[in-house]
Amino acid sequence: MIPRGPFHLPPVLFPPTPRRPYILKACYATIRSLRELPKKAVDVDEIDPSDNDFILSILRANPSLRDTRMYLDSFRHRQPERRPSLSLQDLHDVTTPSSSTDHPQDKLPRTGATEQEQANPNTVISSILNPIYRRTALVKLQCPFSDKQLDSIARGMVYLEKLGLVSVIVVEHDKLARGDEGERATIMEETMRVAGVLEAQGAKARVLHNVVRLGPMPNDHQNMALHGLSPPEAHVFPIDLVPIRSSLRAGEIPVLSPFALDSFCRSVRIDANDVLAALARGMVEADELDDGAQGRQPRDPHADYSEDINLVPLRLMIINREGGVPSYARAGYPHLLVNLSSEFNFIQDTFDPAWSKERPSALSNLTLAQTCLSYMPPTSSAIMVSHRSPSSLIANLITNKPAVSSSLPHALLQGNRKLTPDTPTLIRRGQPIQVVRDFASVNQTKLSHLLETSFRRKLDSGPFYERLKKCLDFVIVAGDYVGAAVVTNEPSSDPAFPPISYLDKFAVLPSHQGDGTVDFLWVGLHDESYGLGHPFSVNPNGGKEGKGEGQDLVWRSRSDNPINKWYFERSSGHMRMGSWVLFWCDAEKRLKLEESQRTDAGLSYIENWEAGRLLQWADIVTKIPSAWK
């Protein structure tokens, strides 16, 4: 079914009203505005900041309830746990935080506050007044920028610091080739300029030089070869991070120049990407050493930990003049969300050489993100953003999502005003995506665990897999069955009606909901079903790689399912059937062909090829047995 737009409504006749000529004028203006290209909106980040600009930046992020919970979980105040001692005397002093639920059997009841806690209420007061558990972000600043551009970027860094994310900035100078005369003085001056602008915006900054050491770690080439990565040409030891720790604890933003010390203690300029990769690895390893030391020597439980800083980078931010990584599927507009595990090589292979003129550092920054994210936790992400969109950094911090979901229908993405050449690209380590078409290759144990954990119901395994054995079309698997989409071919009772492509199960483990796996899985589903045949469905997931004709995809969901809002946004249409809702996605290639053929003839509610299909779909879907006990 093709939705009817404003051009397909029945004509409306307006009686002549000489006294109200503005009605016709307003109607004409409305129609004309639909035909004209949208005027370029005023860049919000070019407007002078106001007192409430920080609050407005947060409100523009429009976080969901899950996004808010994830943000609070990342930045809420944490008191370090103290391990109980084996002596009976120390058992009276052991207290376990009430927020920990990982090992409830290890908790000991708290009989009351000690005299020292009652006499020192500063811990409680500080945790209320300053509940932020600060995290770090690695920031690559690809200078040079104008004063106005740098002011806008610095304002974004200050806003992030207010939200608990402290930046560790590495300054790069793109237009200054290595070995140029006066390069050291120019880079030093640019680094000092960045620090000065940060302080002008109300932050405290500290300029640091020669934090990293030149050359890879010993045996790095052997270790990195196992992971298919090239080791960075720089490294740090925990002792080298003392200046950064000192800056962070003093409430200052470290601003580093891209210099390193060689084996003769000479300061040499290196690529800023190597500095960032060395810092990502060193900060993670240093934090692991800190955790080990704390486990051996418990810290004072009465101390004020509201000023603690987690040294492990939560984000990698690449701020440049180019924006994100261009995509062949969007005519050079940036990728919205990148799954490094399955798309890294494909993006490099489909990169148009003509894009190198306007985005010369796109691929090198993508490689930087892959290297840094390989050291950082799986929940971390990288964002490539233009200096024109620093407010996107706040939205990314709170929601950890792209500006526009990459799993939305392409018709909505193409007409979305949020998609511009400056739209940021969100990059995640992601999960490998594979398509399984042979039933014997399906890991039934892992699939059952995924379905039961996701739906919180007991699977009736025998009949379910017996049915899949007969009518399975394919299963899209994310990672090691952290997500899966099961699609079957369901026959119709009418021989003249072809079988339908039915989405039987779509599930993601709760631990991976909100980390992009859902979007990666749906994009893979799109490429193998209703999006098949389009050039932008050529993705290396082991499936048909865009070759073939797409089919309408049909599925059903309980009417009270909270995920239905997400389905409404991605489906072509829906029909309510009592306690169920029937969704479908039209085959995009056929739909586009039909629309192009009927441009002049106009559109109707029901086309000939659509007649009767809803009744057939409803009849087939209602006969599918439940998979649960």
Secondary structure by P-SEA (a helix, b strand, c coil): ccccccccccbbbbccccccaaaaaaaaaaaaaaaccccccccccccccccaaaaaaaaaacccaaaaaaaaaaccccccccccccccccccccccccccccccccbbbbccccaaaaacaaaaaaaaacccccbbbbbbbcccccaaaaaaaaaaaaaaaaacbbbbbbbbbccccccccaaaaaaaaaaaaaaaaaaaacbbbbbbccccccccccaaaaaaaaacccccccccccccaaaaaaaaaacbbbbbccbbbccccbbbbccaaaaaaaaaaaaaaaaaaaaaaaaaccccccccccccccccccbbbbbccccccccccccccccccccccccaaaaaaaccccccccccaaaaaaaaaaaaaaacccccbbbbbcccccaaaaaaaacccccccccccaaaaaacccccccbbbbbccbbbbbbbccccccaaaaaaaaaaaaaccccaaaaaaaaaaccccbbbbcccccbbbbbbbbbbccccccccccccbbbbcccccccaaaaaaaaaaaaacccccccccccccccccccccccbbbbcccccccaaaaaaaccccccccccbbbbbbcaaaaaaaaaaaacccccccccccccaaaaaaaaaaaacccccc
